[in-house]
Amino acid sequence: MSPKILLFFNSDQLRMYSFLRLRSCGVGHNVPNAYYYSTRLFPRRAMLNVPGNDLKKITKATTLDLDTVVLDFEDGVALSQKPEARKLIPNCVKEVNFGRAERCVRINSIASGLQNEDLECLLPVLSHIDSIVIPKVETKEHVEAIHEYLEKNNAQSVVILAAIESARGLLNLREICESSNKLAGLIFASEDYNADLGATRTPEGQEMLFARSTVVTYAAAYGLQAIDMVCIQFKDNDQLLKECIQGYNLGYTGKQAIHPNQLAPIYEHFKPSDDSVSFAQEIVTTWDANQAHGKGVFEVRGKVIDLPMVLWAKKILGKANISLSS
């Protein structure tokens, strides 16, 4: 179920649905809060990665209509420039106006040992940060470490996004998804994943289909957002459009971006088509009328409609930001 669809339920229904859904997956008693965290913040259709040591690019980000700006300590910053990023990022998240954008920070990976200095410099400005991306997540301990850091420092409003970049991370997705009630989304990182497998990157992306499908499946099962891979050919609009269509059709809720020119196509494609929205509206409206007469199965446009189709319709309307009561 998409995070958006949960907005159609009242609080009691949501708590019961979350409890039953997660219990059916064998999830512990603390995890249902993940539904709360995943729905209460930002759409994350496009997440723009910006090197945290580059003031010019950070300033440029303030002029863009962003869902999420990701200030990067990790791969976008050379090792020699990480001290500069640790000076610049805390100042920017506190002082710079990013408009409506979510203020997100990508730390260095837990395995690198570099994350401790990142986290230390963020301590004075945690109240100005909305989310933290943990790269190269492979085990639940990677997420738990940041969860404990946030809890220890009373950063209750900060959520976690876990980037899956390896075969091990993919195989441990269940324990990763169950590791923290602060986890709000999964990110698929294609380049590190392909490097880990020794796979050859192709324009068609068939070598990543299993991984992309697995990540989005676990995200859906645990009520998390799913953010798709970066299109590394940032000047190739056709390739970007192809990836956007693939990602949306797989069920991803958003996509990473590395250049401002990628934003408009991503926004355009990570929303339902006009025909899908029209069909969904018909379903929900007809559902309301039939429920009033005690009918659970009915017909719309020659198709048999029951509850799963109604849930699909509400998901589509949620993505389109159209609210209908039911």
N, C-alpha and C positions, 0 to 999 in steps of 0.2 A: 504493500500500500504506500502510495506517495505521501510525503509529509503534508502536502497541501490538502489531501482528502480528509485528513483528520480534523480540519477546520469545520467540517459539516456535522461533527458530533458534539453533543454537549459534554461537559467535563466528566460527568458520571459514566456516560457511555464510553468515552475515551479511556478512562481508567480501566473499565471492565474489559474493553477490547484489547488494550495493551497487555493487561494481565493474562488473559486467556491466550492471546497470540503468542506471547513470549513463553508462557508456561508450556505450551504445546511444543515449543522448540527446546525445552529443557533449560531455560534460562533462569538464573538466580533472581532472588526477590528484589534486588536493588536496580535491576536493569530497566524496568518499565519507564523510569524517568528519561531514558534516551528519547522516547517519543516527545516528551516535553521539550528537551533541549533541541531536537532536530526541527521542530516546527516554529520555535519562537523567535528566530533571528532573521536570516536573510535568504533570498531565493537562490543565490550562488549559480545563476545561469552561466556567467562568465567570471572566472577568477584570473585577474591579471597579475602575473608574477613580475616584480620589479626588483632589480638588484639593490640591496640595502645600503650599498656604499656610493650610489650614484644619485646625487641630489638633483641633477638635471632631469633624470627620468622620474624621480619621485615627484618633482614639481609638475612635470607633464601629467602625471596621474591625477593631480588635483583638478585638471581641466576636463577630465573625461567623465562620462556617465557610467559609473562602475557599480556593479553589485558587490564585488569584493576586490580590494587591493591587497596583494600578498607581498609584504616587505620581506625580502629574502636574506637570510644569513648563509644559506647553504650553497648549492651548486652554482647559483648565479653570481657568487662572490669568490674571487680568487683568495687562496689561503692568506696571502700577504695583505689583503684588503679587509679581512674579517674584523680586525680591531677598529677600522674606520666605520664599518657597518654597525658595530656595537656602540659607537658614539652617536651615529646619525639616526638609527632607527628609533631608539627611545625618545629622542627629541622630536622626531617627526610624528610619532603616534600621539604625542601629547600636544604639540603646538600646531601641526598642519591640519587644515580643514579639507577633508576628503569628501565633503558633502554627504550624500546618503550612503556612501560605500561602507561596507564592513571593513574594519581595520584588522587585518590578519597578519600574523608573523610566521614565517617558516624558519624554524630553528635547524641547526645541524642535527644529524641523526644521533640516536642514543649510542649506537655502536662506535661512532667516530670519536667520542670523548670530548668533542668540541662544544657540545650543547650546554655544558655547565656554565661556561662563560656567557653564552647567549642568555640563559635563564637568569643569571646574576644581574646582567645589565638591564633586564626587563622588570626587575622587582619594583623599582620606584614608579613604573608606569602601567602596571597590570590593570588598573582601573580604566585605562584608556584603550585597552586591547579587547577585541571581540572574540578572537579565535586564534588558536595555534595549530599550525600544520606540523605534524611529526613525519619527517621523511623516512623512507626505508624501514617501515614497520614490519617486523617479522614475527614478533611474539607478543603475548598479552603484557609481558613485563615492560615493553617499550611504552605502551599506553599508560600502564599503571604508574610509571615513573612520573609522567607529566600530570596525571590525575592527582597524585600525592603532592606534587609541587604546588598545584593550584589550590588544593585543599589547605595545605599548610600555610599558604599566604592569603587565605580567605578571598580568593579570586572566584567567587561563586558564579559570576556572569560569563566567564570565559569558557568556551567550548573547544573541543578537540576534533581535528580532522586528521585521519590516518591515511598516509600514502602507502599504497601497496606496490612494491617495485621489484619483487623477487618471487621465485618459485616457493620458497619457504613461507613468505608472507601470504601467498595465495592459499597454501595448504593449511595455514593456521588461522584462516579468516573467522572461523566460529569462535575461537577463544579470544581473538582480537575484538570482535563485535560484542562479546560479553564482558569485556574487561573494565568498562567504565560507563557510568551513566552520564558522563560529560561528552561522550563520543557523539558527534552530530553528523559525520559523513565519512565516506571512503573516497579516496582519490586513486585512480589508476594511472601509474607513471610508466609509460610504454618503453622509453629508451633504456632505463635501467633494467626493466624486466627482460627485454630482448637480449641485453648484454649478459644477464644472468643465465639465460637459456642457451645463448649462442645462436639465437635465431636471426634470420636475415630480415631486415625491415623492408617491407614492400608497400607500394601505394595502396594496394587492395586491403592490406592488413589482416589477411587470413591467419597469419601466424599468431595473431593476438586475440582471435575471436574467443577462444576458450577462456582466456584470462579476463577479457572484458566482460564476458557473459557471467563469469563466476563472481566477479566483484559486484556487478549490479544486482545479481540474485541475492547475495548476502545483504547488500544494502536494503533491498526491498523487504527481506525477511525480518530485518531488525529495525525497520522504520527509520533508516538513515538516508541522507542524500548521497547520490553517486555522481562523482565528478570525473568526466572522461579525460583522456590523454591530450597532451599538447600536440598541435599540428606544427611540426618543426619547420615545414616549408612555408614560412610566414609570408612569402611573396606569391605563393601559388593559391589563388582564390578557389580554383576548381577542386584542389585537394582538400582545402578546408571545408568546402561545402559538402564534399563526399563524406568526410569524417563526421561532420555535424549530423548529417542524415543518418549515418550508421549508428552514431551514439544515441541519438534521440530514439530511433527505432528499437534499439536494444533496451531502452528504459532509463538511460542516464538523464539526470536532472540538470546537468550543466557541463561545462567544458573549461579546461585551463586555456589561458591565452598568454602569449609572450610578446605581442605587439598590438598597439592600439587599433591598427587596421583590421585585426581579427574580431574585434568586439561586435560590430554591427551584424556580420553574418551569423555569429554565434547566438546573439539575442534573437535574431529573426528565425533561426531554425530550432531553437529550444523553446518552442511554443507550439501548441496544437494548430493544425490547419483550420481554416474557416469551416470546411465541411465537417471536420471532426467535432468542432465546437457546436455547430448547428445540430448535428446528430445527437450529441450528448445532452443538449438542452431539451430536445424532444423526448429523450429517454427519461430524464429526471421529471419533467412535467407530466408525462404519461404515467410514470411510476406513482407520483403523488395522487393522481386521479384514481388509479386502480387500487392503491392501498386503501383509499377511502371506501372502496366497495369490496374489500377483502380479497382482491385478486393479486397473486404473487407472480404470475406469468402472463405476458401480454405481447403484442406485436407492434413493432415500429419499423417502417420502411421494409416490410416483408421479412423481418428478422425476429426470431423469438427472443424475448428479453426477460431475464430473471435477475436475481440479486447480484451475481457477479458482474453482469453487464451494467447494472446501475452503479456499482462501485467503480467500474472503469469510467463511466460517464462523469461521475463526480471528480475523479482524478483529473480527467481532461479539463473540466471546468475550473478546477483548482489551479492547474498550470496556466490557464488563460486568465486567472484572477477574476473569474465570474462566480459570484456567490449565490447559490440557490438553497433555500431551506427545504428540508425533506423530513 
